[in-house]
Amino acid sequence: MNGVNNLSLVDKRSIFLVIGCLLQKPNLLNNTTKYNLTKEDFPEKFHKIIFASIYNLWNEGITSIDYVMIDNYLSKYNLQYQVFVENNGIEYLQAAKDSADITNFNYVYDRVKKFSLLRSYQESGINIDHIYSEKEVDLRRQELMQERFDSLSLTQITEEIDKKIVDIKGKFLLHHGTAGQHAAEGIVELKEELKENPEIGLPLRGGIMNMITRGARLKKLYMRSAPTSVGKTRLALGDACNLGTNEIYSTELNRWVKNGIASPTLFITTELEMDEVQTPLLAFLSGVNETKILDGEYSGDEEARVDYAIKVLQKGQLWIEYLPNFSYQDIENTVKRYFLNNKIRYFFFDYLHTTMKMLAEVGKEAGGIRLREDNILHMFSTNLKELCNELGIFMYTSTQVSGDWESRKTANQNILRGAKAIADKLDVGMIALKPTKEDLDALKPILEKGFELVEQPNLVFHIYKLRRSPYQGVKVWSYVDLGTCRLKNLFVTKNDYTLIPVQSLNIEVTE
């Protein structure tokens, strides 16, 4: 049996016991939310072959795995079987199963994952000697290092490494956003730059909304709140898909049209799984109601449009990340990973709320002090805005509204669920509601004065927060088709239903 070298980045004893536990209880592999073993956790070829055999047999539906089954499985692969035999694989598996104690699986699993983490850091050229050093020769310091390493969790190890990197950055870089200068410095260049490149971002859905918000602008945080079932996620999917692709089917022109360039975009979903996101995207691009796609029943050219929409999506620059239980650190790490690896600058996070993982994260940072949900959500939105500024990205998020929204004629931050302070750091804040009977009655004078519309408003956006725009405190009356995630802005009024002439802004994007 392989020996143990405690000053190595491979803990063979823990690997031995993990394999033994998997032999005793293979369905541990089924609990992917708690345990996430991969071949990279087993750096030696012999161990990797054994784990891969157990994993593959389990995936084939075999729930009781022993050394005979693994021996038979590997005998079909000459090279792997040779390694297995040379390392006395049958004896190793028998000893592992007999030695393992399933009640200690969490401990040995954590040991294996911690060494995998250290190897990953080391392979990336990051110094880990302050956490675990293979060079330490003093026996007493070895013992102290081992005790401390055993006490650290995976999260604590990553935090220590991150702190080292942040400390180094802090020696050479100012904190983001801190700067001082005379008020007139660079102002002539700024004025000329705005003549060439006005403060306008990439297009969102709805020409009037683009005029009001100035499009999707970098370094800005937008938030759209709404009650349940109004369509927050579908509206966000439409905007994200519009940015991440370069063609859309026009139901008015009955042909595919260009809608700009495919800008790298990420949609972070917290509730919908991948397939639940993909079908609305196809509906948006093709203009075919999602119900028909789900039922697989098409008429006319609809299936051909959906097939072409698949090609548009395949050529596009839209990514999806599923984070059902997240902390703020998870969101930050995800954004930075896609920012660095995929050059993404446009992010949609659906939607801003607390999770058990976030509560645990905040509680730990607060030293065990319990913070109210409104404080946590305020901190969350503040962190998102700081992330926008730090990376120079655009982010669109959403929230629920509180239960008393139905009694209000005008909606603003006071009806945000959890905390109205969420709106403090926003660049654009709006609340989407279905028009009430009173709303529609109040709009009759406008509609009766020759204001002809093909669609009647079935959604109204209450704009309560705007920076760099004169349209704060208005209502954007719109028509939304949730079956295709498409939106059309119709007209704008003040809160007292007085019509305001607002031009539709058509933002054309070229490479």
Phi, psi and omega per residue, in radians:
M1 nan 2.467 -3.110
N2 -1.090 2.474 -3.141
G3 -1.433 -3.099 -3.101
V4 -2.017 2.299 3.050
N5 -2.139 1.779 -3.013
N6 -1.220 -0.273 3.120
L7 -1.846 0.739 3.071
S8 -2.224 2.714 3.089
L9 -1.475 0.383 2.980
V10 -2.314 1.999 3.086
D11 -1.649 1.594 -3.030
K12 -1.152 -0.565 -3.140
R13 -1.136 -0.780 3.130
S14 -1.155 -0.694 3.076
I15 -1.055 -0.767 3.104
F16 -0.983 -0.787 -3.095
L17 -1.321 -0.578 3.053
V18 -1.086 -0.777 3.106
I19 -1.076 -0.711 3.100
G20 -1.073 -0.731 3.115
C21 -1.131 -0.683 3.129
L22 -1.153 -0.584 3.076
L23 -1.190 -0.665 3.117
Q24 -1.236 -0.665 -3.038
K25 -2.491 1.394 -3.094
P26 -1.063 -0.457 -3.093
N27 -1.209 -0.003 2.949
L28 -1.030 -0.516 3.126
L29 -1.179 -0.319 -3.101
N30 -1.366 -0.365 -3.087
N31 -1.561 1.212 -3.043
T32 -1.231 -0.320 3.110
T33 -1.308 -0.414 -3.112
K34 -1.846 -0.658 -3.108
Y35 -2.142 2.344 -3.078
N36 -2.391 1.194 3.135
L37 -1.398 2.422 3.076
T38 -2.342 2.983 3.138
K39 -1.072 -0.466 -3.136
E40 -1.185 -0.312 3.095
D41 -1.325 -0.140 -3.098
F42 -2.168 1.444 -2.966
P43 -1.212 -0.467 3.135
E44 -1.440 2.457 -3.019
K45 -1.004 -0.715 -3.123
F46 -1.048 -0.853 -3.141
H47 -1.155 -0.662 -3.129
K48 -1.092 -0.716 -3.140
I49 -1.128 -0.747 3.141
I50 -1.122 -0.819 -3.131
F51 -1.088 -0.773 -3.135
A52 -1.058 -0.638 3.122
S53 -1.135 -0.821 3.127
I54 -1.077 -0.776 -3.105
Y55 -1.100 -0.799 -3.109
N56 -1.179 -0.694 3.102
L57 -1.114 -0.701 3.120
W58 -1.125 -0.732 3.126
N59 -1.149 -0.406 3.084
E60 -1.426 0.020 3.071
G61 1.676 0.140 3.134
I62 -1.504 2.096 -3.022
T63 -1.780 -0.164 3.101
S64 -2.205 1.952 -2.999
I65 -2.119 2.264 3.090
D66 -2.330 -3.122 -3.056
Y67 -1.137 -0.559 3.130
V68 -1.121 -0.759 -3.126
M69 -1.153 -0.708 3.125
I70 -1.176 -0.719 3.103
D71 -1.047 -0.803 3.117
N72 -1.105 -0.708 -3.115
Y73 -1.103 -0.791 -3.076
L74 -1.322 -0.407 -3.101
S75 -1.068 -0.295 3.109
K76 -1.393 -0.199 -3.087
Y77 -2.120 1.840 -2.949
N78 -1.021 -0.888 -3.056
L79 -1.127 -0.812 -3.141
Q80 -1.134 -0.676 -3.113
Y81 -1.171 -0.596 3.109
Q82 -1.107 -0.756 3.084
V83 -1.093 -0.716 -3.138
F84 -1.068 -0.801 -3.106
V85 -1.207 -0.766 -3.118
E86 -1.063 -0.445 3.136
N87 -1.752 0.321 3.120
N88 0.937 0.935 -3.007
G89 -1.022 -0.729 -3.106
I90 -1.098 -0.811 3.125
E91 -1.105 -0.684 3.134
Y92 -1.065 -0.799 -3.110
L93 -1.162 -0.698 3.110
Q94 -1.077 -0.811 -3.130
A95 -1.138 -0.679 -3.133
A96 -1.106 -0.799 -3.116
K97 -1.135 -0.688 -3.136
D98 -1.233 -0.565 -3.050
S99 -1.469 -0.465 -3.011
A100 -1.270 2.531 3.033
D101 -2.094 1.966 -3.030
I102 -1.046 -0.431 3.134
T103 -1.236 -0.281 3.130
N104 -1.762 0.203 -3.058
F105 -1.069 -0.735 -3.130
N106 -0.979 -0.713 -3.098
Y107 -1.158 -0.902 -3.080
V108 -1.217 -0.564 3.055
Y109 -1.062 -0.828 3.135
D110 -1.057 -0.687 3.121
R111 -1.063 -0.819 -3.127
V112 -1.072 -0.779 -3.113
K113 -1.180 -0.614 -3.140
K114 -1.160 -0.699 3.096
F115 -1.208 -0.591 3.053
S116 -1.085 -0.736 3.119
L117 -1.076 -0.781 -3.136
L118 -1.107 -0.697 3.109
R119 -1.092 -0.696 3.127
S120 -1.089 -0.769 3.097
Y121 -1.076 -0.798 -3.098
Q122 -1.113 -0.708 3.122
E123 -1.140 -0.431 3.110
S124 -1.537 0.066 3.100
G125 1.458 0.283 -3.133
I126 -1.642 2.265 -3.126
N127 -1.247 2.178 -3.134
I128 -2.023 0.218 -3.034
D129 -1.057 -0.490 -3.134
H130 -1.284 -0.203 3.098
I131 -1.847 -0.798 -3.115
Y132 -2.725 2.086 -3.063
S133 -2.078 2.248 3.047
E134 -1.381 -0.181 -3.054
K135 -1.595 -0.209 -3.068
E136 -1.156 2.218 -3.114
V137 -1.953 -0.383 3.130
D138 -1.219 2.137 -3.029
L139 -1.103 -0.685 -3.139
R140 -1.166 -0.747 3.127
R141 -1.191 -0.576 3.045
Q142 -1.032 -0.789 -3.102
E143 -1.125 -0.769 3.134
L144 -1.130 -0.717 3.127
M145 -1.094 -0.738 -3.129
Q146 -1.129 -0.733 3.128
E147 -1.075 -0.768 -3.132
R148 -1.167 -0.736 3.134
F149 -1.056 -0.718 3.123
D150 -1.092 -0.540 -3.080
S151 -1.420 -0.301 -3.089
L152 -1.450 2.435 3.012
S153 -1.540 2.957 3.080
L154 -1.004 -0.748 -3.141
T155 -1.091 -0.750 -3.129
Q156 -1.137 -0.612 3.098
I157 -1.133 -0.816 3.137
T158 -1.104 -0.642 3.124
E159 -1.128 -0.677 3.133
E160 -1.143 -0.744 3.112
I161 -1.124 -0.784 3.131
D162 -1.043 -0.690 -3.122
K163 -1.121 -0.702 3.098
K164 -1.051 -0.781 -3.125
I165 -1.148 -0.761 3.127
V166 -1.101 -0.700 3.128
D167 -1.094 -0.702 3.124
I168 -1.142 -0.782 3.108
K169 -1.040 -0.673 -3.099
G170 -1.127 -0.429 3.134
K171 -1.288 -0.402 -3.025
F172 -2.050 -0.364 -3.079
L173 -2.102 2.471 2.988
L174 -1.213 2.674 3.024
H175 -1.041 2.463 -3.092
H176 -0.991 2.320 3.051
G177 1.643 -0.199 3.140
T178 -1.569 2.136 3.137
A179 -2.867 2.730 3.106
G180 -2.457 2.494 3.142
Q181 -2.890 2.932 3.016
H182 -1.193 2.547 -3.037
A183 -1.032 -0.492 -3.076
A184 -1.649 -0.047 -3.086
E185 -1.120 2.190 3.094
G186 1.298 0.132 -3.016
I187 -1.263 -0.556 3.103
V188 -1.152 -0.781 3.122
E189 -1.099 -0.679 3.127
L190 -1.080 -0.777 -3.129
K191 -1.088 -0.736 3.135
E192 -1.223 -0.645 3.121
E193 -1.091 -0.698 3.139
L194 -1.202 -0.449 3.045
K195 -1.184 -0.674 3.140
E196 -1.400 -0.710 -3.086
N197 -2.313 1.521 -3.135
P198 -1.025 2.789 3.132
E199 -1.264 1.272 -3.130
I200 -2.399 2.356 -3.121
G201 -1.742 -2.936 3.114
L202 -1.205 2.751 -3.009
P203 -1.282 2.368 2.911
L204 -1.659 3.045 3.124
R205 -1.338 2.195 3.125
G206 1.869 1.942 -3.094
G207 -1.114 -0.667 3.116
I208 -1.151 -0.710 3.126
M209 -1.126 -0.588 3.076
N210 -1.147 -0.669 3.093
M211 -1.119 -0.710 -3.078
I212 -1.277 -0.741 -3.049
T213 -1.672 -0.212 -3.033
R214 1.193 0.451 3.086
G215 1.336 -2.992 -3.125
A216 -1.481 1.746 -3.036
R217 -1.723 2.419 3.114
L218 -1.141 2.631 -3.084
K219 1.218 0.304 -3.085
K220 -2.105 2.556 3.105
L221 -2.026 2.033 3.115
Y222 -1.877 2.606 3.091
M223 -2.472 2.307 3.127
R224 -2.102 2.018 -3.110
S225 -1.864 2.719 -3.111
A226 -2.945 2.774 3.015
P227 -1.217 2.978 3.089
T228 -1.056 2.466 3.040
S229 1.311 0.121 3.078
V230 -1.381 -0.487 3.076
G231 2.046 0.533 3.141
K232 -0.966 -0.880 -3.080
T233 -1.143 -0.741 -3.110
R234 -1.173 -0.655 3.072
L235 -1.115 -0.716 3.128
A236 -1.164 -0.702 3.101
L237 -1.073 -0.695 3.097
G238 -1.075 -0.800 3.126
D239 -1.117 -0.773 -3.117
A240 -1.117 -0.763 -3.136
C241 -1.175 -0.607 3.105
N242 -1.100 -0.626 3.119
L243 -1.361 -0.649 -2.997
G244 -1.519 -0.051 3.120
T245 -2.247 2.973 -3.086
N246 -2.163 0.174 3.065
E247 -2.506 2.605 3.079
I248 -2.605 2.585 -3.141
Y249 -1.441 2.186 3.110
S250 -1.585 2.000 3.101
T251 -1.298 -0.292 3.069
E252 -1.362 -0.715 -3.103
L253 -1.654 -0.177 -3.104
N254 0.991 0.760 3.070
R255 -2.815 2.878 3.094
W256 -1.367 2.420 -3.117
V257 -2.296 2.713 3.076
K258 -1.320 2.437 3.081
N259 -2.193 0.652 3.113
G260 1.866 -2.637 3.110
I261 -1.913 2.790 3.082
A262 -1.446 1.773 -3.126
S263 -1.597 2.309 -3.136
P264 -0.926 2.124 -3.002
T265 -2.420 2.484 3.077
L266 -2.124 2.309 3.028
F267 -1.936 2.024 3.125
I268 -1.692 1.983 3.141
T269 -1.770 2.390 -3.122
T270 -1.889 -0.224 -3.097
E271 -2.212 -0.766 -3.096
L272 -1.426 2.352 3.052
E273 -1.405 3.048 -2.951
M274 -0.964 -0.878 -3.081
D275 -1.146 -0.470 3.115
E276 -1.275 -0.310 3.070
V277 -1.600 -0.613 -3.028
Q278 -1.186 -0.720 -3.109
T279 -1.166 -0.684 3.021
P280 -1.071 -0.587 3.108
L281 -1.121 -0.744 3.099
L282 -1.119 -0.687 3.113
A283 -1.103 -0.729 -3.139
F284 -1.092 -0.844 -3.073
L285 -1.186 -0.717 -3.028
S286 -1.530 -0.352 -3.037
G287 1.297 0.252 3.097
V288 -1.720 2.231 -3.093
N289 -0.950 2.389 -3.076
E290 -1.036 -0.563 3.141
T291 -0.999 -0.692 3.121
K292 -1.160 -0.647 3.119
I293 -1.171 -0.754 3.139
L294 -1.142 -0.628 -3.137
D295 -1.449 -0.253 -3.105
G296 1.182 0.472 -3.111
E297 -2.098 2.028 -3.068
Y298 -2.120 2.828 3.028
S299 -2.365 2.701 3.118
G300 1.024 -2.294 -3.104
D301 -1.656 0.237 -3.017
E302 -1.070 -0.780 -3.126
E303 -1.136 -0.662 3.098
A304 -1.098 -0.663 3.099
R305 -1.149 -0.710 3.116
V306 -1.153 -0.718 3.100
D307 -1.073 -0.708 3.109
Y308 -1.204 -0.626 3.098
A309 -1.059 -0.636 3.076
I310 -1.048 -0.755 3.128
K311 -1.127 -0.703 3.109
V312 -1.079 -0.738 -3.134
L313 -1.181 -0.676 3.124
Q314 -1.113 -0.634 3.141
K315 -1.460 -0.183 -3.033
G316 -1.344 -3.040 -3.093
Q317 -2.190 0.768 -3.104
L318 -1.959 2.165 3.086
W319 -1.959 2.713 3.105
I320 -2.218 2.367 3.061
E321 -2.207 2.246 -3.114
Y322 -1.784 1.987 -3.130
L323 -2.237 1.485 -3.078
P324 -1.267 -0.582 -3.140
N325 -2.282 1.831 -2.947
F326 -2.233 2.743 2.908
S327 -1.921 3.000 3.081
Y328 -1.107 -0.625 -3.141
Q329 -1.074 -0.630 3.082
D330 -1.066 -0.777 -3.136
I331 -1.106 -0.803 -3.129
E332 -1.087 -0.780 -3.133
N333 -1.109 -0.705 3.133
T334 -1.115 -0.819 -3.141
V335 -1.061 -0.796 -3.097
K336 -1.186 -0.611 3.126
R337 -1.116 -0.824 3.132
Y338 -1.238 -0.560 3.095
F339 -1.084 -0.779 -3.082
L340 -1.407 -0.756 -3.008
N341 -1.479 -0.564 -3.051
N342 -2.043 0.083 3.105
K343 1.033 0.570 -3.082
I344 -1.415 2.379 3.116
R345 -2.136 -0.133 -3.087
Y346 -2.129 2.076 -3.022
F347 -2.188 2.425 3.043
F348 -2.147 2.139 -3.126
F349 -2.029 2.008 -3.051
D350 -2.072 1.844 0.008
Y351 -2.474 3.039 -3.018
L352 -1.395 1.949 3.099
H353 -2.757 2.940 3.136
T354 -1.540 2.656 3.047
T355 -2.280 2.928 3.097
M356 -1.067 -0.672 -3.137
K357 -1.161 -0.686 3.109
M358 -1.160 -0.741 3.126
L359 -1.056 -0.704 3.120
A360 -1.153 -0.710 3.135
E361 -1.083 -0.845 -3.120
V362 -1.174 -0.701 3.124
G363 -1.060 -0.680 3.117
K364 -1.165 -0.770 -3.137
E365 -1.160 -0.504 -3.129
A366 -1.543 0.154 3.106
G367 1.193 0.558 3.114
G368 1.576 -0.119 3.128
I369 -1.290 2.266 -3.124
R370 -1.438 2.135 3.125
L371 -1.748 2.598 3.103
R372 -1.234 2.716 -3.121
E373 -1.031 -0.655 -3.127
D374 -1.109 -0.647 3.099
N375 -1.158 -0.716 -3.117
I376 -1.142 -0.783 -3.137
L377 -1.158 -0.634 3.076
H378 -1.094 -0.773 3.099
M379 -1.081 -0.700 -3.124
F380 -1.070 -0.866 -3.122
S381 -1.151 -0.622 3.081
T382 -1.092 -0.749 3.125
N383 -1.118 -0.663 3.121
L384 -1.123 -0.723 3.118
K385 -1.130 -0.714 3.120
E386 -1.118 -0.613 3.105
L387 -1.165 -0.679 3.072
C388 -1.035 -0.779 -3.127
N389 -1.206 -0.729 -3.082
E390 -1.106 -0.767 -3.058
L391 -1.683 -0.215 -3.085
G392 1.240 0.772 -3.066
I393 -2.017 2.898 3.006
F394 -1.826 2.407 3.090
M395 -2.386 2.345 3.092
Y396 -2.073 2.206 3.109
T397 -2.305 -3.091 -3.127
S398 -2.640 2.891 3.063
T399 -2.512 2.923 2.958
Q400 -1.426 2.926 3.026
V401 -1.977 2.837 -3.096
S402 -1.304 2.972 -3.010
G403 -1.225 -0.258 -3.068
D404 -1.654 0.289 -3.087
W405 -1.130 -0.498 -3.067
E406 -1.189 -0.373 -3.101
S407 -1.583 0.068 -3.057
R408 -1.919 2.336 3.071
K409 -1.391 -0.558 3.125
T410 -2.143 2.221 -3.096
A411 -1.764 2.420 3.072
N412 -2.596 -2.872 -3.057
Q413 -1.089 -0.291 -3.106
N414 -1.188 -0.265 3.136
I415 -1.865 0.213 3.068
L416 -1.188 2.317 -3.133
R417 -1.262 2.336 3.078
G418 1.696 -0.872 -3.096
A419 -3.020 2.178 3.054
K420 -1.231 -0.308 3.139
A421 -1.214 -0.215 3.065
I422 -0.936 -0.571 -3.037
A423 -1.326 -0.165 -3.011
D424 -0.999 -0.710 -3.025
K425 -1.696 0.050 -3.091
L426 -1.256 2.603 2.968
D427 -1.646 -0.538 3.034
V428 -2.419 2.232 3.087
G429 -2.289 2.283 3.140
M430 -2.542 2.754 3.091
I431 -2.188 2.217 -3.127
A432 -1.738 2.170 3.137
L433 -2.321 2.698 2.992
K434 -1.359 2.378 -3.135
P435 -1.065 2.424 3.064
T436 -1.482 2.987 3.074
K437 -1.060 -0.664 3.111
E438 -1.102 -0.696 3.087
D439 -1.034 -0.878 -3.078
L440 -1.143 -0.623 3.066
D441 -1.120 -0.703 -3.126
A442 -1.209 -0.420 -3.130
L443 -1.476 -0.201 -3.076
K444 -0.965 -0.750 3.111
P445 -1.019 -0.624 3.122
I446 -1.190 -0.806 -3.082
L447 -1.231 -0.502 -3.097
E448 -1.418 -0.189 -3.121
K449 -1.621 0.611 3.064
G450 1.422 0.223 3.114
F451 -1.463 1.499 -2.986
E452 -1.420 2.344 3.131
L453 -2.329 2.415 3.041
V454 -1.275 -0.770 3.101
E455 -1.845 2.537 3.050
Q456 -1.609 2.550 -3.111
P457 -1.082 2.266 3.043
N458 -2.184 0.161 3.084
L459 -2.696 2.437 3.116
V460 -2.259 2.308 3.101
F461 -1.735 2.071 3.061
H462 -1.570 1.934 -3.107
I463 -1.563 1.883 -3.074
Y464 -1.927 -0.194 -3.129
K465 -2.506 2.152 3.109
L466 -2.523 2.372 2.990
R467 -2.001 2.398 -3.137
R468 1.106 0.675 3.091
S469 -2.689 2.508 -3.080
P470 -1.551 0.089 -2.942
Y471 -1.774 0.396 3.138
Q472 -1.150 2.497 3.099
G473 1.390 0.553 3.108
V474 -2.068 2.970 3.083
K475 -2.091 2.207 3.121
V476 -1.793 1.882 -3.106
W477 -1.479 2.261 -2.945
S478 -2.450 2.911 3.017
Y479 -2.102 2.221 3.137
V480 -2.113 2.383 3.020
D481 -1.929 1.703 -3.075
L482 -1.145 -0.404 3.121
G483 -1.150 -0.449 3.107
T484 -2.100 0.075 3.139
C485 1.046 0.431 -3.087
R486 -1.794 2.604 -3.046
L487 -2.335 2.462 3.042
K488 -2.307 2.127 3.047
N489 -1.363 2.371 -3.061
L490 -1.823 -0.981 3.124
F491 -2.828 3.027 -3.060
V492 -2.223 2.454 3.037
T493 -2.300 2.869 2.917
K494 -1.291 3.087 3.129
N495 -1.127 -0.367 3.129
D496 -1.637 0.255 3.081
Y497 1.279 0.301 3.022
T498 -1.369 2.238 -3.081
L499 -1.170 2.380 3.092
I500 -2.063 2.190 3.104
P501 -1.312 1.962 3.089
V502 -2.194 2.129 -3.139
Q503 -1.261 2.634 3.041
S504 -1.415 2.251 -3.111
L505 -1.715 2.022 3.094
N506 -1.698 1.869 -3.103
I507 -1.621 1.987 3.111
E508 -1.709 2.262 -3.091
V509 -2.023 2.299 3.069
T510 -2.164 2.870 -3.139
E511 -1.049 nan nan
